[in-house]
């Protein structure tokens, strides 16, 4: 096809709104270069709704420069705010930076999304007015005092999503006055969370830090993950997790990772009972190993309203088997007897890792059958069971092999004939 019509290329004949949208997907230096294409292109880039600067080149310039004019960088950001920018992402590369923003930065009426990464201190935010801000992300940002974040929140009256990754402060996160806040994502601190209006909570806490959910009474959905840090203090971690579970018992949609299920397994092996849940949709991100099965089985038995379960076997770092065994021994329990014949049909963490890494088809399928059988035996209300697997495509591609194994499995699932089983590749 002739790329031109009457001497004018097709792209140039497009409406400027479409050209602006196209240019928003490329770094700004390439967008600027389009100004030399023709007279009609000279000012097109000036109206692109998104400016994307090459962070890598910027960082390389910083590492070779002898003197950095931080005031210029701050004034550039404030200029963008003064031009009524709506979505602003600031990533301060390398070491953490200390900037003093002027009042105009905190008095934007057009900002709807703001993301800041690696800002060492945020002084000057005593008066904040972000009337249009709906989503705020603070990654590795510090505050001078415990009042800075509350000032930001009080000045963001329609904030809907708050994402805090590894904040140094505050220790107590009180969101009781943030009536519009619906989504909260936290990695790391704080140690206490008061969020009575939040509907979705994603909490990733470390094994060396306790976190207490004081008020999450409006939660509909939650995800809970524990990041492992040495030395492990399982005797402290176990009661913390059980207290968190008590606050999640009315949540309809839950997602748990391997370390959480392993902690529940320890509680089950100790004979510690935890509450009945009202969960209807449960998602698992875990290795399907013997150390998660006791806790998972009890969780399923304590979920009488469960309708849908999705298992996405993953290689997320979990608690090593030897650390679990040492803890059981410290409690006067015999690890071999604890895991016993009831759970030994499931692989250890190391065995699971080797199996999924090497795509062993037969072993993988047998494990899936064991898992599905365990689930259907422990849940009588289940309607849908979704099993995701990175290598599922290899397993089901051999149709005759798959059908043979699947029909062999059917008798083991006869206790729950109404469950729909779905396999998916993710």
N, C-alpha and C positions, 0 to 999 in steps of 0.2 A: 504494500500500500504506500502511496506517495505520502510522506510525512508532512507535506505542506499543502496549503490551500490558498491559491492566488498569491503565492510568495510569502505567506505568513504561516509559521509552524503552528501545529494544533495546540501545543501547550500554551503558547503566548496568547492564543485566542480564548483561553479559558477565563472565566470570571476571576477577578482579583481575590475574592473570598476563598476560592479553591486553591489558588496559588499560595495565599498566606497559610492555608492549612498544610499544604505540602512542605513549605519551607520550615514550618514549626518542628518537623521531625529531623532536621539536620543541624549540626553545629553552626553557630552564628557566623563563623568566618567563611564557611562555604555559602551560606545564604547571602552574605554581602557580595561575594564574587559574582553573583548573578546580575549585579547592577551594570556590568560591562557588556552584557549580551546584546542589549539594544537600548534605545532611548525609552521604550516602554517599560523596560525592566529596571530602570535606574532607581526608582524609589519603592519598588514592590516590597523589598525586604524590610523596609522601615515600618511596615504595618503588620508584620507577622505577630501573631498573638503569643508566641513563646520564644524566648531567647535562651539558647543552650550553649554555654561556654565550655570549652574543652578543659576539664579539671586537670587532666594529666599534664598538659602543656603548662598550665598555670602553676602547678606544683613544681614542675621542673624549673621554671623561672624563679620561684621562691628559693629553691635550694642553691641556686648559683648567684643570687643577688646578694650584695653586701649590705644593702640598706633597704628596708621595706617601709613604704609610706602607708601605715595602717589607716591614717586619717583619710587618705584618698579612697581606700577600699570602703570605709564606712560611708563616706559621702556618696559614693557610687550606689550603694545599697539604698540609702535614703532617697537618692534621686529616683530610683525605680519605684519606691513606695509613693513618692510625690506624684508620679505619673499614673497613679491609680492601678497598680499591678494587682491582680486577683490571686494568682498562685505563685508563691515564692519559695524556692528551695535554696538554702545556704549550707554548703558543705565546706568546712574549714579543714583543708588537707594538712597532714603531718601532725605536728604537736598541737596541743589545745591552744586556742587563741583567746585573748582578753580584749574585748571591744566595749566601748562606751557609745551606745547608740543615742542619737538625739531624740527629742520628744516626738518628732514627726514619725519615727519608726513605730512608736507605741500608740499613735493616734490615727491609724489607718482605718478608713471607713469602707474600703473596697476589698481588703484581704479576705479571701474565703478559705484558702489553704496555706499553711505556713509550716515548713519543715526546716529545722536547724540541727546540724550535726557538728559535734566537737567544738562547742563554744564554752570556754573555760568559766567565765563568769558573765552574768547578765545584770550589770548595774544599771540603775536609772529607771527600772520598771516599777516605780512606785505608783505611777498613774498610767493605766492602760485602758485604751478604748478601741477594741477590735470588734465593732458592732456587727460585722458580716462574717466573722471567722467561724467556720464550721468544723474544720479539721486542723489539729495542732499536733505536730510530731517533734519531740525533743529527744535527740539521741546523744548520750554522753555529755549532756550540758549540766553545768553546775550553777548554783545560785549563792549569792552572798549571804542570804539569811532564809529563814523559813517563811518569810512573808512574800517573797518574790513570786512564787507560783500561785499562791492565793490571789495576789493582785492581778496576775494574768487571767486567772479563771473568772474573777469578778468582773473584769473588763471585757469578757467574751460571753455575752448573754445568750447567744444562740449556738454555742459550741456543742457539736454532736459527737465528735470522735477525739479522744485524747490518747496519744501513744507516747509512753515514757520508756526509753531504753537506757538502763544503767544510770539513773539519776543519783547524784550524791546526796541530794536533799529533795523533799523532806522525809523524815522518818515516818511521820504520820500523814497520810494523804486523805484529807477530808474534802469530799466532793458533794457534801450534803446540800450546798447552796447552788450547785450546777444543775438546775432543774431540766435543762435541755439535753444534758449529756446522756448518750445511749450506748456508746461503744468505748471500752477502756482496754488498752493493751499495755502490759507492764512486763519488763524484763529487769531482774535485779530487785533493788529496793523499791518501795518502802517496806516497813515492818508491820504497819497497820493500814488498812484500807476501809474507808467509810464512803460507800458509793450506793446510796439507796435508790437512785434513779437509773442506774446503768442496767441495760438489758443484755449486753454481751460483754463478757470478761475473758481476756486471754492473759493468763498469769504464768510466767516462767520465773521460778525462784531457784536459788542455788541451794545445794545440800547443806551449806554451812550457815544459812541464814533463815530465821523463822519469819513467817508472814501470817498475820492474823486478819481474817475477814470480819470486820466489826459489824458492818451492815451492808448486805447485798440483796436486800429483800425483793427487788424487782427483776432479778436475773431470770432470763429465759434460756440463755445459752452460755456455756463456759468451756474453756480449754485450759488444762492444767498440766504443766511440765516441770520436772525438776532437773536442773543441770548439775552434773556430778562434780564435786570438788574434793580433793584430798586435804586432810584425812577425813574419812567418812565418820559421821557421828549418828549412826542409825538409832541409837537409844534416844537421842533428842529428836531426830527427824520423824520417827514414827508417830508420836503423839501430836506433832504439828500437823502432819498430813491428815490424821483422823479428825482433828478439830476443823480443818478446812472442809473435809467431807461433810461434816455436820451442817455446814452453811450451804452446801450444794444439793441437799437432799430434795429440794422442791424444784430444781431446775429441769426443764423438759429436754434439753439437748446438751449432751456432755461429750467432751473429747479428752481422753487420757492417754498419756504416753507410758512407755515401758517402766521407767523408774517409779512412777506412781503405783502401777499395778504390782511391782515387786514389793513396795512398802506394804500394800494391802495383803500380799502373800505372807509376809512376816507376821502381820496381825492375825491372819487366819491360822497360821501354824502355832501361834501363841494362844489361840482360843479367844481372841479379842473380837467382839462383835461390833459391827458398825451399822448405821441407821438404814432404814428402808428408803429407797429412792423412788421419786416419781418420774424418772427419766423415761422418755418415749423413744428418743433417738440417741444411740450411743456410737461414737467413733473411736477406734483404737489405732494408735500409731506406735507400734511396738514390735519387737521380735517375738515370734511365737515359740517361746522357750518354757521349760518346766518351772522356772522361777516366777513367771507371771501367771501361770494357770491357776494356782490355789486362790489368789486374790481375785482373778477374773471370774472364776466359778462362783465365788461367794457374792461378788458384785451382781452377777446375772441373777442369782437366786433372790437377791434383795431388791430386784427391780421388777415388780409384778405388773407394771404397765408398759414394759419395753415392747415396742413394735418393730423397730428397725435397728439393725446393727451393721456397721461397716468396719471391716478390719483392713487396715493398710499396713502390712508387714514392712518394717523399715529397719535401717541399721543405725538408728539413733543410739548414742552412747547410753548404756544402762549400767546398773550396778553389777560389777563382776561377780561371778558365781563364788569365787574364793572369799570375797568380802562378805557375802551373804552367809556362807558356811561358818566363817570366823565369828560372825555376830551370833548365829544360832548356838555355837559352842560356848560363847561367853555367857549365854543365857541358860546354860546347862542342858541344851538340847543336842540330839545326835542328828547331824545333817542328813546322813543316809536314811535314817528312819523318817525324818520329816518329809523328804522328797519321795522316798519309798516307791513301791511298785505302782502306786496310784498315778504318779506324775512322770515316771522315768521313761514312758513311751514318747514323751516330748524331748526334743534336743536341748543340750546345754547352749549357752550363748555362743561359745566357740564353734560348736557343731552347726548351729544355725547360720553363723556368718560364713562358714566354708560352703555350706549347701547353697545359699542364695547367691554367693559370689561366683560359684562355678556352674550355676544353672543346672543342677542335677535334677532331671525331669522326674524320675520315679520317686526319689526321696521328697521332692517338693510336693508332688501330688499326694503322697501318703500323709504328709503333714497337714495339708489342706483338709483332707478327709477327717483326720483326727480332730482338727480344730472345729470343723463344722458339726461333727458328731457331738463334741463336748458342748457346743453352744445350744444345739437343739434339745439336748437332754436337760439343760439347766433353765431354759426359757420356754414356757408353755404358751406365751402370748405373742411370740415373734411372728411377724408377717413377712419381713424382708431381711435377707442376709446377703450383704454385699462383700465380696472378697476381692481386694485389689492386689495385684502382684506385678512387679516389673517384668517378670519372665512369663506372664500368663499367655502372651501371644505365642511363644514357643510351644507351650503345653497344648493349647487348643488347636494349633495349626494342623496337627496330625489328627484328623477327624476320627478315624477308626480307633486309634489308641485312646483318644479322649472318651469316646462313647463306651468303650469296653470298661474303662475305669469308672466312669460315671454310673453306669448301670450296676456295677458291682457295689457301689456305694449306697444305692437307693435303699436297700433293706435296713441299713444302719440309721437312716433318717425317718423310718416308718413311724416313730413316735410323734412326729409333727408333720403331717401330710400337707398342711396348709401354708407352709413357709415357701416363699419364692427365693431361689438362690441365684444371685447375679455375680458373674465374674467380670472384672474390669482390669484393664491395663492402665497404669498411671505413670 
